[in-house]
Amino acid sequence: MYFLDPHIHIASRTTDDLEAMAKAGCVAVGEPAFWMGYDRSSAGSFYDYFRQLTEWELKRTSKYGIRHYVWVGVNAKEAENVGLAREVISLLPEFLDKPQVLGVGEIGLNKCTKNEVTTLLALIELGLARGEQLLFHTPHLEEKYRGTRMILDILRADRRVDRSRVCIDHCEEHTIGPVLDEGYWAGITLYPLTKATPERAANMVEIYGPERLLINSSADWDPSDPLAVSTFIYTMRRRGHPESLVRRLVYDNPLQFMNQSRSFTFTPPG
């Protein structure tokens, strides 16, 4: 079965990973800008990273027949430095105008501080002013619920937000309900330590149904699995779910969400 991984950090993966993904059926990926394991020291570091995402990673994935799409923004872990974040935000329009850049992301909260909120508001303003899609990171573990509620409250206060063009990612059992209830897309991340397993993701599908769900691996440089979406496919099949439902979750849904971006062009595999 063909599938898309709408949230994976290709810059952290090897060419062996890309080959394995292609052999498993992956035909397209979405790569959000994120924290690289350390805080960058200047806006120039971010600029070079955005070039890597929009130029080099595009070439790497194309060698394996995988279409590569990008989100650009200031990630939550580096949002605390408001001055630097403002410099980086001033660079984003150049990259948002590039082909295959879907919108502003991943943005959100980490420790839910005042400075993080200040940076997040500036990123949301940029996205809404330009009519971009938005991809949100929600905090890990103990801050998950509070951070998700804060993001939902911020978005609810702005009437310009088109909820059908927004994904709240890394949802878990205690946050997916409010996200779906408010009309957003809910990302479920198959990450072994701090997010969801394929079994837990299947449980959430069985409770909430497939509408507005995006299944992703968020595979990066930490313990993670670039084939997590294919493992989810196996899990759903093993539970007896029809192929039509599985395809909707891993192929149709991400296409529907991404297709709302003006930069999204995709030719289905023959």
VEXRO-138502 format. One record per residue (C-alpha): residue number from 0; residue in one letter; x, y, z. Coordinates in pm, 1 decimal, m for minus. Layout:
[NUM "A" [X Y Z]];
...
END
This chain:
[0 "M" [0.0 0.0 0.0]];
[1 "Y" [125.6 346.4 m88.0]];
[2 "F" [143.4 593.0 200.1]];
[3 "L" [258.5 942.9 293.4]];
[4 "D" [443.4 1034.9 610.8]];
[5 "P" [324.2 1392.8 671.5]];
[6 "H" [572.2 1461.0 954.6]];
[7 "I" [924.7 1319.6 941.3]];
[8 "H" [1265.6 1482.9 980.0]];
[9 "I" [1446.6 1357.8 672.2]];
[10 "A" [1755.0 1565.6 751.4]];
[11 "S" [1813.3 1325.9 1042.6]];
[12 "R" [1771.2 1006.0 840.9]];
[13 "T" [2016.2 806.8 630.3]];
[14 "T" [1991.5 710.5 266.4]];
[15 "D" [1935.1 351.9 383.7]];
[16 "D" [1624.6 480.4 563.0]];
[17 "L" [1502.1 651.1 246.4]];
[18 "E" [1548.3 335.3 43.6]];
[19 "A" [1362.5 128.6 304.8]];
[20 "M" [1077.8 381.4 312.7]];
[21 "A" [1045.0 373.5 m65.1]];
[22 "K" [1042.2 m6.8 m70.0]];
[23 "A" [771.0 m5.3 199.6]];
[24 "G" [546.7 218.2 m15.5]];
[25 "C" [623.0 573.7 97.3]];
[26 "V" [560.8 812.7 m193.4]];
[27 "A" [575.2 1151.9 m19.9]];
[28 "V" [686.6 1313.9 304.3]];
[29 "G" [632.1 1639.6 489.4]];
[30 "E" [938.8 1772.7 672.5]];
[31 "P" [878.9 2046.4 931.5]];
[32 "A" [1162.8 2264.6 1053.1]];
[33 "F" [1256.5 2153.1 1405.2]];
[34 "W" [1516.2 2157.1 1682.5]];
[35 "M" [1840.4 1992.2 1574.9]];
[36 "G" [1947.4 1883.7 1925.1]];
[37 "Y" [2105.7 2217.7 2014.2]];
[38 "D" [2003.1 2583.0 2015.6]];
[39 "R" [2127.3 2764.7 1707.3]];
[40 "S" [2333.8 3075.7 1775.0]];
[41 "S" [2225.4 3305.2 1493.0]];
[42 "A" [1961.2 3370.5 1231.1]];
[43 "G" [2220.7 3268.0 974.3]];
[44 "S" [2221.8 2915.4 1117.8]];
[45 "F" [1846.5 2895.0 1063.1]];
[46 "Y" [1884.3 3035.2 712.2]];
[47 "D" [2131.4 2763.0 617.6]];
[48 "Y" [1904.7 2497.8 772.0]];
[49 "F" [1604.7 2619.5 572.4]];
[50 "R" [1818.4 2598.9 258.6]];
[51 "Q" [1908.5 2241.2 347.9]];
[52 "L" [1540.6 2150.6 379.7]];
[53 "T" [1426.0 2323.9 62.7]];
[54 "E" [1722.5 2232.6 m158.6]];
[55 "W" [1934.8 1936.7 m49.6]];
[56 "E" [1674.4 1712.9 118.7]];
[57 "L" [1450.5 1755.2 m184.5]];
[58 "K" [1729.6 1609.7 m400.7]];
[59 "R" [1802.5 1324.9 m158.6]];
[60 "T" [1444.2 1199.2 m142.9]];
[61 "S" [1386.7 1236.4 m517.2]];
[62 "K" [1654.5 972.1 m581.3]];
[63 "Y" [1419.5 719.2 m419.8]];
[64 "G" [1100.0 836.6 m586.1]];
[65 "I" [972.2 1013.8 m271.8]];
[66 "R" [818.5 1360.3 m307.4]];
[67 "H" [947.7 1600.0 m44.1]];
[68 "Y" [748.8 1887.4 107.5]];
[69 "V" [861.7 2132.0 374.6]];
[70 "W" [727.7 2347.6 657.3]];
[71 "V" [936.6 2639.7 788.5]];
[72 "G" [917.6 2818.6 1121.9]];
[73 "V" [1076.7 2859.8 1463.7]];
[74 "N" [1038.7 2543.3 1666.3]];
[75 "A" [908.2 2554.1 2022.2]];
[76 "K" [1240.3 2464.5 2186.2]];
[77 "E" [1412.4 2767.5 2031.8]];
[78 "A" [1119.5 3005.0 2074.3]];
[79 "E" [1234.7 3123.8 2418.3]];
[80 "N" [1487.2 3366.9 2264.4]];
[81 "V" [1237.4 3621.6 2134.9]];
[82 "G" [1497.0 3851.3 1980.5]];
[83 "L" [1653.2 3574.6 1773.9]];
[84 "A" [1309.8 3436.1 1686.4]];
[85 "R" [1207.2 3773.6 1540.9]];
[86 "E" [1517.5 3774.8 1322.4]];
[87 "V" [1435.8 3426.6 1197.3]];
[88 "I" [1070.7 3512.8 1134.4]];
[89 "S" [1186.1 3796.4 909.2]];
[90 "L" [1360.0 3534.0 691.6]];
[91 "L" [1059.7 3305.9 652.7]];
[92 "P" [876.3 3477.9 362.9]];
[93 "E" [1168.6 3401.0 130.2]];
[94 "F" [1126.8 3030.0 200.8]];
[95 "L" [747.8 3028.7 218.0]];
[96 "D" [753.3 3144.8 m144.5]];
[97 "K" [956.4 2842.7 m255.2]];
[98 "P" [796.0 2550.6 m438.0]];
[99 "Q" [690.8 2258.6 m217.7]];
[100 "V" [684.9 2463.2 104.3]];
[101 "L" [345.3 2389.8 257.9]];
[102 "G" [327.0 2656.8 526.8]];
[103 "V" [444.3 2759.7 874.6]];
[104 "G" [552.9 2476.4 1103.0]];
[105 "E" [626.7 2308.2 1321.2]];
[106 "I" [548.6 2581.5 1570.3]];
[107 "G" [401.5 2559.0 1917.0]];
[108 "L" [496.7 2531.4 2281.2]];
[109 "N" [756.9 2340.8 2481.0]];
[110 "K" [752.0 2461.2 2844.0]];
[111 "C" [456.4 2694.7 2786.9]];
[112 "T" [643.9 3011.4 2887.2]];
[113 "K" [553.8 3373.1 2820.3]];
[114 "N" [838.8 3406.1 2569.1]];
[115 "E" [729.9 3093.7 2381.2]];
[116 "V" [380.1 3238.1 2352.9]];
[117 "T" [518.4 3569.7 2226.2]];
[118 "T" [711.6 3391.7 1951.0]];
[119 "L" [416.7 3167.6 1868.9]];
[120 "L" [182.6 3465.1 1828.2]];
[121 "A" [425.9 3626.9 1583.8]];
[122 "L" [448.6 3305.9 1380.7]];
[123 "I" [71.5 3265.3 1372.4]];
[124 "E" [35.1 3627.3 1261.3]];
[125 "L" [279.9 3572.3 976.3]];
[126 "G" [98.9 3258.4 867.2]];
[127 "L" [m248.3 3408.5 879.0]];
[128 "A" [m142.6 3730.6 707.7]];
[129 "R" [m2.2 3526.5 418.9]];
[130 "G" [m282.2 3270.4 406.1]];
[131 "E" [m50.6 2982.7 497.6]];
[132 "Q" [m135.6 2645.6 642.7]];
[133 "L" [m21.3 2593.3 1002.4]];
[134 "L" [136.6 2290.2 1170.6]];
[135 "F" [156.1 2290.3 1550.6]];
[136 "H" [386.9 2101.3 1784.2]];
[137 "T" [234.8 2018.4 2122.0]];
[138 "P" [460.4 1965.1 2425.7]];
[139 "H" [586.6 1633.2 2552.2]];
[140 "L" [453.7 1433.7 2848.0]];
[141 "E" [362.8 1640.7 3155.7]];
[142 "E" [303.7 1964.3 2958.3]];
[143 "K" [102.3 1795.9 2682.2]];
[144 "Y" [m248.4 1881.7 2798.4]];
[145 "R" [m172.4 2234.5 2920.4]];
[146 "G" [20.4 2323.2 2605.7]];
[147 "T" [m250.0 2184.6 2377.6]];
[148 "R" [m519.0 2381.7 2562.3]];
[149 "M" [m310.4 2699.9 2536.6]];
[150 "I" [m267.4 2656.1 2161.6]];
[151 "L" [m639.3 2591.9 2114.4]];
[152 "D" [m724.8 2900.5 2322.2]];
[153 "I" [m487.4 3118.1 2116.2]];
[154 "L" [m634.6 2997.7 1788.5]];
[155 "R" [m993.7 3030.7 1910.8]];
[156 "A" [m934.5 3398.2 1983.1]];
[157 "D" [m849.5 3477.1 1620.0]];
[158 "R" [m1142.3 3473.5 1380.0]];
[159 "R" [m914.2 3454.4 1077.3]];
[160 "V" [m815.5 3094.3 1154.9]];
[161 "D" [m947.8 2838.6 907.0]];
[162 "R" [m945.6 2527.7 1123.4]];
[163 "S" [m959.4 2294.9 823.8]];
[164 "R" [m610.4 2418.8 725.2]];
[165 "V" [m450.9 2366.2 1066.7]];
[166 "C" [m298.8 2050.1 1213.7]];
[167 "I" [m240.5 2010.8 1587.3]];
[168 "D" [23.3 1739.3 1598.9]];
[169 "H" [146.0 1480.6 1851.5]];
[170 "C" [m204.7 1425.1 1990.4]];
[171 "E" [m251.1 1158.0 2254.9]];
[172 "E" [m551.9 1000.7 2422.7]];
[173 "H" [m612.1 1297.7 2654.9]];
[174 "T" [m574.6 1569.0 2386.9]];
[175 "I" [m714.3 1428.3 2062.5]];
[176 "G" [m1077.2 1481.7 2165.5]];
[177 "P" [m1056.8 1860.3 2217.8]];
[178 "V" [m857.0 1903.3 1894.7]];
[179 "L" [m1112.3 1716.0 1684.0]];
[180 "D" [m1406.7 1875.4 1865.2]];
[181 "E" [m1281.9 2219.4 1763.8]];
[182 "G" [m1252.4 2121.4 1397.5]];
[183 "Y" [m875.8 2088.2 1354.3]];
[184 "W" [m676.5 1810.6 1196.5]];
[185 "A" [m521.5 1588.7 1463.9]];
[186 "G" [m176.7 1440.2 1410.5]];
[187 "I" [m96.5 1109.1 1580.5]];
[188 "T" [276.7 1050.0 1607.4]];
[189 "L" [414.4 696.1 1621.2]];
[190 "Y" [713.3 759.7 1845.4]];
[191 "P" [835.7 493.1 2084.6]];
[192 "L" [917.4 694.5 2398.0]];
[193 "T" [719.0 1015.8 2431.2]];
[194 "K" [420.8 994.2 2198.5]];
[195 "A" [205.8 701.5 2070.1]];
[196 "T" [265.9 344.2 1959.7]];
[197 "P" [94.6 192.2 1654.2]];
[198 "E" [m135.8 1.7 1890.3]];
[199 "R" [m237.2 317.7 2075.1]];
[200 "A" [m288.2 496.7 1744.5]];
[201 "A" [m516.8 216.6 1626.8]];
[202 "N" [m711.3 247.4 1952.9]];
[203 "M" [m766.7 618.3 1888.2]];
[204 "V" [m883.3 548.2 1533.0]];
[205 "E" [m1134.6 295.7 1665.7]];
[206 "I" [m1265.7 550.3 1917.7]];
[207 "Y" [m1271.6 867.0 1705.8]];
[208 "G" [m1291.8 740.3 1347.8]];
[209 "P" [m1065.3 840.8 1056.3]];
[210 "E" [m1189.2 1192.2 983.1]];
[211 "R" [m918.7 1461.3 1007.0]];
[212 "L" [m654.2 1222.8 1139.9]];
[213 "L" [m292.4 1231.1 1017.2]];
[214 "I" [m66.2 938.9 1105.5]];
[215 "N" [305.0 1021.1 1112.3]];
[216 "S" [639.5 895.7 1243.4]];
[217 "S" [813.5 1223.8 1331.9]];
[218 "A" [1129.1 1013.3 1293.4]];
[219 "D" [1437.3 1216.6 1378.7]];
[220 "W" [1777.1 1162.5 1545.6]];
[221 "D" [1631.2 1023.4 1869.4]];
[222 "P" [1505.0 663.7 1902.4]];
[223 "S" [1240.8 659.9 1629.5]];
[224 "D" [1129.0 456.6 1331.6]];
[225 "P" [1109.6 590.1 973.3]];
[226 "L" [891.3 286.0 891.8]];
[227 "A" [644.9 353.1 1172.5]];
[228 "V" [359.3 433.1 932.5]];
[229 "S" [403.3 97.1 759.4]];
[230 "T" [396.9 m69.8 1103.3]];
[231 "F" [69.5 111.0 1169.9]];
[232 "I" [m66.8 m26.9 841.8]];
[233 "Y" [24.4 m378.2 957.8]];
[234 "T" [m137.0 m314.5 1298.2]];
[235 "M" [m464.0 m200.7 1140.4]];
[236 "R" [m470.7 m500.0 906.4]];
[237 "R" [m401.1 m738.5 1192.2]];
[238 "R" [m704.8 m594.9 1372.8]];
[239 "G" [m919.1 m672.0 1069.6]];
[240 "H" [m980.3 m320.3 943.3]];
[241 "P" [m1063.9 m287.2 571.5]];
[242 "E" [m804.3 m167.6 325.5]];
[243 "S" [m1022.1 131.8 240.5]];
[244 "L" [m1000.5 259.2 599.3]];
[245 "V" [m625.8 204.7 620.7]];
[246 "R" [m570.1 379.3 288.0]];
[247 "R" [m780.7 673.5 398.3]];
[248 "L" [m565.0 720.8 708.6]];
[249 "V" [m220.9 690.7 550.1]];
[250 "Y" [m282.4 815.9 194.4]];
[251 "D" [m611.0 996.8 134.8]];
[252 "N" [m610.2 1205.1 455.1]];
[253 "P" [m259.5 1350.7 419.6]];
[254 "L" [m327.5 1426.1 53.0]];
[255 "Q" [m647.9 1605.0 147.2]];
[256 "F" [m473.7 1814.4 411.1]];
[257 "M" [m163.6 1900.2 209.5]];
[258 "N" [m365.5 1976.2 m102.7]];
[259 "Q" [m493.0 2291.9 66.9]];
[260 "S" [m149.2 2448.8 28.3]];
[261 "R" [m94.4 2657.6 m284.3]];
[262 "S" [249.6 2495.9 m318.7]];
[263 "F" [128.5 2136.2 m315.0]];
[264 "T" [147.4 1945.6 m641.9]];
[265 "F" [139.5 1568.3 m644.7]];
[266 "T" [108.2 1307.9 m915.5]];
[267 "P" [m16.7 973.8 m778.9]];
[268 "P" [208.2 678.0 m856.7]];
[269 "G" [105.4 477.0 m1158.9]];
END
